[in-house]
Each structure stands twice: as C-alpha cells, then as structure tokens.
Amino acid sequence: MTDISTGARGGRAIVIGGGLTGMLAAWALAEVMDEVTVLERDREPTGPEFRPGVPQGRHAHAFMEGGQRALEELLPGIIDELVEAGATRTKLPAELLWLDYAGWNDRGTAIRGGAGSFLTCTRPMLDWIVRSRVLKSPRITVRHGVTVSALLCSEDAVRGVVAQEKGGEPEELKAPLVIDASGRGSNAPRWLRELGYPEPKEELIDSGMAYASRLLHRTPESEKESFNVVMIQPVLSTPRFGLLIPVEDNRWLVALGGLRGYEPPTESDDWTRFAKELRSPMIYKMIENAEPATNVFGFRNTQNRRRYYEKLSRRPDGFLVLGDAACTFNPVYGQGMSVACFEGLALRKLLAKHGAGKGMTRKAQKMVARTIRNPWTMATSEDRRYPTTVGGGRPNALERMLDWYVKRVSAEALVNPVAGKAFFSVVMLLEPPTHLFRPGVVLAALRRRGASITVPEPVLAGAQTDDEGPGVPSGNR
C-alpha cells in the first residue's frame, strides 16, 4: 500500500483523470494541499495530440467568453498563450456568419451589440498548453497508464483508490481527498454501489444528433473574408447543420451533422457532398477546393446526461465528482470546456474559504450543481425542441411558451443590437438565461422589428466583383 495521505503542508489528494477538468482541479487543490497526484489512463503525451480519453477531441470546440474569463482567472496569461500558439478569437456577432432558424444575422447592425468572443483551436492544443502550465507546479504530479478500479473507504470517508498500471498489479493509493474527473466513462456510480452507498439519480436527454468532422487547409481566398466562423443551424424541414471554425496552423475544422435519421457520412466525397445539403451552401462553397488535412471522423455520443450526486442521501466524505463525470452536455452547444473552468475556479474559491477538511466535498458537490444548472437548462431545452429527442418528456405549456419567447429573442438578435447583446451574453455564458427577460429585451422581442427585415444570403469576397470590394459584411443596412 502506498500512503500519499500525509504531508507537512495540508495533506494530499488524488485526481482521477488528466483532461482539462482534472488539470484545473489539480491546480486548485495545489493551493491548499501538500501534493496532488493525477492518475491518467492514457499514455503521456509528447505534444498536442489526439488521445482516446478525449473521444470528442477530433471535433470542433468553441471556448465561450465566460469560460475564457474563468480560465484566465485561474491561469493568468493563458489566453494570450493560446492565441500566440494559433488560436483565433472571433468577435460576436461581427465575425460570425450565423444562419438561425429565422435567417442570417446582420453583422453590420448587430456589431453594436457585441458580447465578447469565443476562442477556437484544436482540443489537443488547448489541453497541451493548459497541462504544460499546470505541471509547472511542483506540488502536482501525473502518473500515466493508470486505471482506477475502486475507492477505498472507511467510517464514511474516502481513504484512497485502488489503481493499476498497465501490465502491473493492483495497488492501493491512500489519500483523504479523491476527485473523479474521469469524464463520460466515469465508474463512480459502480464504486459507490460496491461500497454500499446509493447510486445517484441519472437524467438522460438525447436528441440523436450526430456529426462528422475533418481538418482542412484554409484556401488563399478565405483570407479576404471579414468573418471567421460559419454556423448553420438545423430546422425540421432541413435537419442538417454545419460549423466551420479556424484553428491553428492555418486550418479549418469543419463539422457537418444532422438529427437522428440524417447522420452524415464519413467517406470523404460523400461528406463534402453532404455540405451541399445544408440550408445554405456557404460552407460547401468554402471547402469545395480546400485540401484535406485529415480523414473524416464521426461522433454520435451527443446525449445530455446528468448525475445528481448532490442529492445523495449518503455519500463518503472526501469524494467529489466534477466535469463530464457529473454532467455531460450535447457538445454541439460548446459548453463543456467552459463548465470545467467554472468548476475549477469555484473549487479554488471554496478551498480558500473552507480548506480541504471534513465536509468540504459535500459543499463542493452542491457548488457543481449550481455551476451546471444554467448550461444544462440551455442545452436540454434546445434538444427537447426536436421530435427525435428521447428522454426528458415533451415540453409542457409553460416550457412551450418559454421556447416561443426565446425563439423571438434569437430571431430579433439577428438584427437588433439590444436583443443581440443580451442573447450572445447568455450563449457566451456571461449571463444566466434570466438575462433574456430584462425589460429592454422583452420589448424588442415583442415588437419584433426584425420580422420585417430579410438579410440576404452572404456573398463570399472571392466571388464578388471588384466594384463590390473585398470582405464587405453581408446584410449591412
């Protein structure tokens, strides 16, 4: 048995999982603990590389403004590091081409309602830069190739874990504080059951969305454009969607998807043709002559799943579940990384106030529930609109009325600066959904001036005549 439970400073902790959530949790713990040991199943990376433990790693990630601010507070200067490494900041909505269910956004008008930006790069690059910063702490170590099979527990308190290196024997690692940040494949419900504790209630809402992504080299013509990102949402008559984002090394990451029954192909030529079948051919026009940088990779596990650990009647002290292990969101909405940052920052503040002693993890689990409440509501409310969705029940009368109102706000946000700023502030996780019910936003939604405005299909700069000028924002009024 290896004892890592004592230390001159403040005890020691184990974090299961070395992804973004685990690294930020380790960073928060290192401020009050003597030593933090991260147990990671995957092999040690030698640079930014895709790894099995991040199944969504080959697909698009948009890092919301709210999450960026939380990460910057945890790791000052980290956003500049990401930008220097090739990440792109896209100002919203000025540098976004967005085909909402009601039409295209008017970037020329809505620019006055800007609400921050989102950051785009590949997930391996973001993970590598965050990991490199976190591991500068002498209090944090990572053991790779290690699988955790059980919790150690006595007298209603965690005492460590049972872990095993590949090809090795099971080993007991002692620590009075264990954080599960192992992601979607977390075995925490089983571990608790085996110790005689109840499993958490689980809620599952699955729209059946699927998507397929690939990296492509950007075309020279794209440098003329005044936008960075193209987003085409699905509607019931055309239940396909697409997203084009810039990433490092002058590449695009393009995701094409559909609702249940309209899943995209993963064969190269078929995937490109699928882009033609979206509500607009905009993405197809941009990528038809682009050179692929990777194969096409599919992804279908887009369900929202929440485990209510905070509601357990009994639980071992010293055990905390974070990140995707507690709650997964449909990745299409780009909330997961930001929530990991919110949780890491909240954990640091909680530890600074209460320390890592008895009862801390119960407080922290309730903090996790508060952190995920709004993103969960946003993601599941959107998914429950689709007839393909399984779980969660059909929306009741109040929910249908709220959905009607949010649609009004999002449609008005296309052309109205007041509605636009409020809407994007919520989407960027800067404000709670209740922000959409401020008087000025309600008035804009009910007046619905935007209903009489039709923004024309944007024209790519490379397709314009010299008289039109390059990169003119589409829809200027």
N, C-alpha and C positions, 0 to 999 in steps of 0.2 A: 504494500500500500504506500502510495506517495502522498505525503502530507504537504499541501500547499495552503494550509489554513491559517498559519500564524505569520506575523510579521511585525516589525518594530513600529511601523507607521500606522496602519489601520486595517490589518487583515488582508486577505487575498480573495480573489474572485475568479470564477470560470465563466467565459462567454462561449457558447456553442454556436459556431458559425462565423466565418471571417468575411462576409459580404459587407455591404455598406452599413446595414443596421448594426451588425456585430462590431465593426470597427468604431463606429461612433459611440456605441455603448461602452466599449473598452476605453475610449478616450475620456468619456465622462467619469467612469469608475476610477481611472488613474489619478484623478484629482484628490481622491479620498482614500484609496486603497494602496497598500504597500506593493502589491503585484497583481497584475491581471493576466491570466493565461487564456488565449483564444484557441479553441480546438476547431480545426477546419478539416473537412473531409477531403477536399480537393488537394492536389499536389501544389507545391509552392510555385507561384508564377515567376517568370523571369522578366516580365514586362507586361504591357497592356495586351491581354489575350483572352479569348473566349474560354469559359470553363463550365463544366457540367453543372456545377452548383448554382449557376445563374441561367436557368433554361430560357429566359426571355432576353438574354444578353445580346443575341444577334439582331434584335429588333429595335425599333425606334424608341428613344427615350427623350422626353421633353421635361426639362427641370424647371419647375414653376418658380416664379419670383419669390413667393413665400418660402419655399424650400431653400432657395439660394440664400436668402437673408438668414435663415436659421443656421445653415451650414457655415456661412461667413462668421456668424457669432461664435460658433464652436471652434472654427479653424480660421482665424483672421488671415486674409490674403489668399485664401484658397480659390476664390472665383477668378482672380487675376491669373493664378497659376493655370487654371483650366483654359482660360482664353489664350494665354501665351502658348499653350500646347495645341491650340487649334479649335477649341470650342467656339461656337458662334452665339452671340446674344441677339435675339430677334425682338425688336421693339413691337409692342402690341398696342393697337392693331395695325400700325402703319406699315410694318414689313411682313404682314401676313395676308395671303390670299385665302379667303375662307368662304366656302360655299355652304352656307347654313341651309336648313330646310326651306327658309324663306327667300334665299337668293344670295348673291355675292355681297361681301362687305364693301362699303365705300371708304377706302383708305384715306382719300383726300379730305373727307369731312370728319371721319371718326378719329383722325390723328390727334385732334384736340382732346379727345377723351382717353388718351393713353394711360395704361395701368401697368407700368413696368415692362418686363421682358421675360422670355424663357430662354434657357440655355440648352443648346443641342450639341452632342458629341456622341461617340460610341460609349456604351456602358463599360467596356473594358478600360477605356482611357480614364473615365471618371473614377472607377474603382481603384485603379492603379495609383492615381495621384492622391486620392484620399488615404489609401493604405500607406503610401510612402510617407505622408505627413504624420499619420498616427503612430507609425512604428519608429518615429524619432524619439518617442517617449521611452526612457529606459525602464519604465515600470510595466511595459506591455510586451509580451512575447507571444508568438504564434507557433503552434505545433500543427504541421500539415500531415495529411494522410491519416487522420484520426477520426474514428466513428464512435459516437456515444450511444450506448445501448440501454442505459438505465440511470435513474437518480439514486443516490444514497440518502437515506432519511432516517432520523430517529427523533423521538419526542416532538413530533410535529414540526421538525425543522430540517432543512436540507443540510447534508454533510458533505456533498460532493457528487461525483458521477462515476459510472463505470465506462471506461474508454478503451479502445483497441486500435493500435496501429495496424496497417495492412500487413498481414503475414505474422503479426505478433500475438501475444496472449492478452486477454482482458486485464485491465489494470484499474485499480481504484484510486481516483484522484480526489483528495479531500479539500473542501472549501465550504465555508458557511454561506456563500452567496453564489448562485448559479443563474445565469441569464440565457434563455433559449432564444437565439436569433438565427435559427437554422433554416428559416424560410418556409416555403409552401409544403415541403415534405416533413415538417416537424412531427416528431413522435411523442410530444408532450402529453397528449391525451392518454396514450397507452402507458407511459411512465407513471402517470398519476394513478391510473386504474390498478396497475400492478402493486402500488404501494397502499391500496385500499382507499384512495381518495376518489371522489366523483369526477367524472369527465365533464368538461364544460359543454353547455348547450351550444349547438352549432347552427348557423343560419347560412343557407346557400341560395344564391340568385344567379342564374346562368342564362345569358341571352343567346348563347350558342354562336357568338361571334368567332370568326377565325380569320387569320391573316397570314400573308407570306411576304417576306422581306428580302431585299438584297442591297448590297452596296454597289454604287456605280460611280465612275469618274465623271466629274462635272464637265459639261461641254463649255467651250470658249464663249459661245453665245450667251450663256447664262450670266456671265459677268455684267451684261448690260442691264439686267433686271433690277428693279428697285425694291424687290421683295426677296425674302429668304426662304419662306415656308409656304407650302400649298397644302390646304386641308379641305377635303371634300367629304361631307357627311352623307350618311345613307338616309333615304326616305323609303317608305313602304313600297312605292312604285319602282324604285331602283335601289334595292337593299345592298348596295356595294359602297365601299368607302376607300379613300386613299389619303396618304400622308407622304409628303416629300420634305425632308429636313436636310440642312447642311451639317456635315461632320468634318472632323479633322482630315488632313491630307487632301484637301480639295475634292472631297467626295460627297455624294448624296447617299442618304439611307432612305429607301422608299419602301413603304408598307402598303400593300393592297389587300383589302379584306371584304368580307360580306357576312350577313346574318346567316343563321342556320339554314342550310339548303342552298346557299350561294357562296360556298367556300372557294377561295382562289386556288388555282393550280400552282404547282411548284416546278413544273417544267418551264425552261427559260422562255421559249417563244410563246407558249400559252399564257404565261404570267404577263408578258408585255402586252399581249392582245387583251387580257383582262382589264388593263388600264383604259382601254378604249370604251369599255362597257360601264364606266362610272358615269355619273350625271353630267360631267364635263370632261372633255378630252384634254384638259390642261396638263395633267401630269403625263399623259401619254405623249403629248407634243414635246415635253421637256426631255423625256427619257428615250424616245424612239431611236435617237442617234448616239446615245451615251454608251460608252464602253463599260461592260460589267466588270466589277472588281471582285465579286464573289458569286457563288451559286445562290439559288433561291432557297430560303429556309422557311418552313411553315411553323405555325404556332396555333394551338386550339384551346389551350387551358386558360380561358379568359373569364372564368367564373369569379363572382364575388363570394368570398367565404369569410364569415366572422365567427370566432370562438369567444364566448363570453366568460373569460377567466375571472373577470372582476366580480362575477355573480356567484362564484363557487361558495357553497356553504362551509366547506372545509378545504384548506389548502396548506401545504407545508410552508412555513416561514423561510424566507431566503431564496425563493424561486420566483422568477419573473419571466414573462413571455412577451417578446417585442416583435415588431415588424410583421412580415408575412406569416410568421408562425402564429400570430394572434389574429391577423386580418389581412386578407388579400383583396385587391381591387381589380376590376377589369383593367388590364394595362392600357387599353385604348385611351383612357382618360388621363394618363400621365401623373398619377398622384403618389405612387408608391415611394419613390425616392424622397419626395418632399416630406411625406409622413415619417420616414426613417429619420430625417433631420429634425423634425419637430420632436420626435420621441427622444432622440439623443440630447437635445437641448433641454427638454423638460426634465429628463433624468438627471442631468448635471445640476440643474437648479434645485431639484428635490434633494439630492445628495448634499449639496452645500448647506441646505437648511436643516435637514434631519439626520444627516450622516447615513451610514450603511448598516445601522443596528437593527434590532428586532422591530418588526412591524413596517420597515421601510418598503418591502416589496409589495405589501398589500396596498399601501398608499400609491406606489408606482403603478400597480396594475390598474387602479382607478384612473390615474393620470393618462395611461394609454387609452382607456375607454373614452375619455374626454377628447383626446387628440384625434382619434379616428372617427368620432361621431359625425362631423360635418362632411369629410370626404366620403364616408360610407353612404350617407344620405344622398349626396350628389350622384355618386356612381350608380347606386341601385335605383334611384328614381329615374335616371336616364334609361337604364336597361329594362326596367319594368314597362316602359312605353311600348316595347316591341312584342308582337304576338308570338314570337319564337321563344320568349323567355320562360324558363322553368324555375319555380320557386318564388317565394315572396307573396304569392297571391296576386289577384288582379287589383289594380288601384281602386280605392273606394271613392265616394263622391267628393270628399274634401281633397283627396290626392289628385283626382282628375281636374278639379278647379285650380289647384296649385300648379299642375302641369300646364294648363291652359295659360295661366298668368306668366309662368317662366318662359313659355314659347313667345308670348307677346314681348317680353323684355328682350329676349335674344334676337327676335326679328327687328325690334327697334334699335338694338345695339349695333346693327349693321350700318346705320346711317345717322344715329343720334348720339352726340358726344356725352350727354348726361347718362343715358342708358348704357352706352358703350363702356364708359369708365366704371360704372357700377358692376356691369356684367363681367368684364375682364378682371376686375378686382376679386370677384368671387372665384372665377375659374382659375386665377393665378394663386389661389389660397392665401390671399392677403386679407380677405374679409369673409365672415360667415355668410351663408345663404340669406339670412335675415336682412343683409345689406340691400337686397333687391326690393325690399319693402319700404325704403325711405321715401318720403313724400314726393321728391322730385322725380324719382324713378317710376313710382306708381302713376304719376301724372303723365309722364312720357309714354308709358305703356298703354294707358287708357286712351290717350289722344291718338296714338298710333299714326303719327305723321308719316312714318316710314312706309306705311301700306301703300301710299300713292307714289312711291319712288321705286323705280326699277333701275338697278345698277347693271349696266351691260356686261356681257362676258369679257373678262380681261383679255387684252391683246399682248402677246409676248413682244418684247422690244425687238428681238431679232426678226420678227415678222412685220414690223412697222415700216412705213416709208420714211425716207429722210426728212420729209416735211413734218412728220408727226414727232420726231425727236425720240431718242432712246430713253427707255425706262420711265415713261410718263405713267404715274399711278392711274390705274383704271378707275373710272367712276367719279372723277373729280367733278364737283358741281360749283 
